[in-house]
Amino acid sequence: MRQFISLLFIAAALSGVSGVMAAASDGIAASRAAPVTVPDTMAERVKPCTVCHGQADRVGRDAYYPRIAGKPEGYLFNQLRDFRDGRRYYRPMTLLLANVSDEYLREMAAYFSGLRQPYPPPEQVISSPTEIRQAQKLIQQGDAARNIPACIECHGKQLMGTAPFIPGLLGLPRIYIAAQFGAWKNGGVMRGQASNCMSDIARQLTIKETNVVAAWLAAQPVPENADPVDVLPPEMAQRCGSIVQRSADR
Amino acid sequence: MKIAVVAAAVAVLAGIGLSPEIAGATSPKKEAKAERSASPLSSVLLQQRQARGAYLARAGNCIGCHTAQGGRAYAGGRKLSTPFGTFVTSNITPDKATGIGDWDEDDFWKALHEGKSRDGRLLYPAFPYTEYTKITREDSDAIFAHLQALEPVVQQNPPSQVASRYDFQPLLTLWRAAYFKPGVYQADPTKSTEWNRGAYLVQGLGHCSACHAERNPLRGMISRKGDDKLGGGQIMGSNWYAPSLTSSLEASTAGWPVEEIVQLLTTGISPRATTSGPMAEVVSQSLQHLTKEDARAMAIYLKSLPETQSHQQVNPPAQTEQVQAWLRYGARIYKEHCQDCHGDSGQGAPGIYPPLAGNRSVTLTPPTNVIRSVLNGGYPPSTAGNPRPYGMPPFAQVLRDGEVALVLSYIRNAWGNRASLVTTAQVDKSREGITER
């Protein structure tokens, strides 16, 4: 019935006989249909996010939209706040979040953090044995000579992150990881407007190194119990103070 | 007409040289000031004054312009781009070197009331002294007391980049002669106290006309009737249109219940309208903090504004076969992307998802705002009254310009709405033009 009425409305509007209701009238005056029923859920409230950030990473028209489900809560909150306040730059996110409170951002972060979605299968990447060794060495041991810590020190032994601020590195596409390295390195645009531990590390790495690391990470399957660990070594907590502390001043 | 006045003034000035204002002559400090400093306020009184000042500074949204995105509150550095150049707002924390720590109440009053800096320089009206001039001395002093009680922030902001052809103080003198009349708000004795309070807040502290005024090419405000310069206009340096508050085709609230106006101002959302863009920012930073009494006073004043003729041209398309085909295509896009939230007959969910049927911000011409809403989406502000708002997804990532144009053309001509079609070129221009918030 409702649809029939709305069809009549549309038909009337299209044939040009309508318009008597005057553009000046206000919303509720003009509509006779029953209001849309809106579920009182977070899923409904984050529709503006999920139009781009779906079940899986995907390449959109203007950018790359990573999956955000299951990432650590503090990490997501930091990203949301940084987008809103212009410390991480991507204009559509800034505009979207312009007047959203910290409390609400935290709630959004908690919602996405708690979502469990299946990870994609590992990418089929062809790397030479030398490249694999190079990647594994950086990931497991780092390079003390250049003051590069092992990835596992912060991102966890299983590379699935350290709650609540450090994201996992598995289950991410190779091009996404490579792009983040580039952004950390160059600073300014997407990441690292203020220098921090990750931008320092990325600047120490050559493009060749970041590529082999990205390729290796993307080729790993996500382990069964994929939850992040929850203790950051004190030395790293200090070194990455700008990531951890800023988040703590809640 | 005003241009003629300016031209005449140019001629006069060319003859007689500089006016006293330009020469930087400052009037001698008033003796009252000496008295004030001789008898310092008791600390209780001072605290009360600071608290009042904090409230008034909120109502005046000083923080809105004097804070950079993600920056320290009141430390300035926000860039305001205008046709006259890019103005960088100043640090108004009490730091002596980079802020206004060296100022006194008289200096502050001179800026607010006369639009002059401490050193006598004329200020550019990007600082809304054309409205702030209506603030009482008592309120000015209270705001100053509040600012002086802030923690000083050492922050040197880059200088404003005024376009060279405007970077000339005598020009400001002329502009002021034509468009600026200093004077504290004078109550209208025929109106209620509440109405007068509302007028004071809207015309003065709230400086609503900084955005909602119609302006001529020299950015002088055009007043059509009485003193209410709220006839709507493009917001300087941004791709937003601030609708007329005095036209029933735009954002006049004459026909609204007072409670709904209060609700919109203080929570950012009401059954008929939702704030977005710059207005959402004003609600978030300023209006939601108003007392119930002040919000109601503003609502009563806004509701009372007499109707002025809109410059809207309701220009609906002729119903040719081609137009009908476009609208049918638009209807399909609507069904796919919009209908879930806004309903099959544009009824929406009032207070959550705005109705589109009869929604004036949808039918506004130029359609700048509605294009922006579709392209960028956004959340209404989180406020105490609406802390967890539902939001609009950005469709710039999903729809092509042509599709945005079609779906908007449909929405503007469905369910009793009547307005011009939106063109792909208009959408495209909005995409490019988005350089400012």
Interface residues (C-beta under 8 A of the other chain):
Chain A: R2 Q3 I5 S6 F9 I10 A13 L14 S15 G16 S18 G19 V20 M21 A22 A23 A24 S25 D26 G27 I28 A29 A30 S31 R32 A33 A34 P35 V36 T37 V38 E44 R45 K47 P48 T50 V51 C52 G60 R61 D62 A63 Y65 R84 D85 G86 R87 R91 P92 T94 L95 L96 L97 A98 N99 V100 S101 E103 Y104 E107
Chain B: Q69 G70 S248 L249 G255 W256 G268 P271 R272 A273 A280 E281 V283 S284 V314 P316 Q319 Q324 L327 R328 A331 D340 C341 H342 G343 D344 S345 G346 Q347 G348 A349 P350 I352 Y353 P354 P355 L356 A357 G358 N359 R360 T363 N376 G377 G378 Y379 P380 P381 S382 P387 R388 P389 Y390 G391 M392 P393 P394 F395 A396 Q397 V398 N413 A414 W415 G416 N417 R418 A419 I434 R437
